[in-house]
Amino acid sequence: MDLALVEVCTQYCLMLIGNDHIRNSIMVPDGHRAVFSTGHATLDGLAQLTHELVALRNDIMKENERSFTKLSEARVEY
């Protein structure tokens, strides 16, 4: 579940980076301004967030890989 959430967030951020029309149309909850407007969220900040999400996704995958390796080596004695 953790990986799925991180993956969806990462893909959404990547889509926003690549599509300025959608990115610029996102409004704050009360609708009084765009999220990505002067003095507020920036494309650079979005890129940094995306970079961190990718790093988190990779860390989770490495953690799962170690767990899977340990599980495959586990032996159950009867």
N, C-alpha and C positions, 0 to 999 in steps of 0.2 A: 504494500500500500504506500509506504513512504516513497519508494522509487517512482511509482506511478504519478503521485502528486508532484514530485520534483520534475519529472519528465514533462508533464502537461504545462507546468509553469514555465519551464525552459522553452518549450515550443511556442508558447504564447508570446514570451518576450522576444524570441527570434522573429516571430511574425510581425510584431510591432516595430522592431528595428528595420525590417525590410519594407514596411508599408506605411509611409508617412501619412497617407490619407486616413487610415484607421487610427494611427497613433494620435494624430492631431484632432480627431473627432471625439476622443474620450474626455468626458466631463467629470468634475468632482461631484460627489453625491448630491449636493444641493443645486447643481447645475449652473452656478454663477460664473464659472471659468473653466477653461480647458486644463487638464492635468499637465500637459506638456505646453506650457506657456512661459513667456519671459519671466524669469525670477523664480520659477518653480521647477518641476521635474525636467530633466534634460535627456537628450539622446545619449550623451556620455554616461550619465548616471544609469540609464537603462542598460547600456552595454556593460557597465561594471557589475550590475545586478545579474545580468545574464551570465557573465564570466563566473561569478560566484556560484550560481545555480549549476553550471556545468561541472565545476569543481566538486560541489556537493554530490551531484549525481555519480561522478567517478569514485568518490570516497565510499558512497553506499555500495556501489558495484564491487569495489575491492573488498569491503567488509563482508558482503554476501559471498563473494568468491572464496574467501578464507573459511567461512562457515560451511560452505558446500564441500570444500576439501576435507575439513574435519569430519563432517558427516559421512563422507564416502570412506573414510578410514576407520570409522567407528565399528566396533565388533560387539555383538551381543552374545554373551555366553549363557547357556541354559543350564 
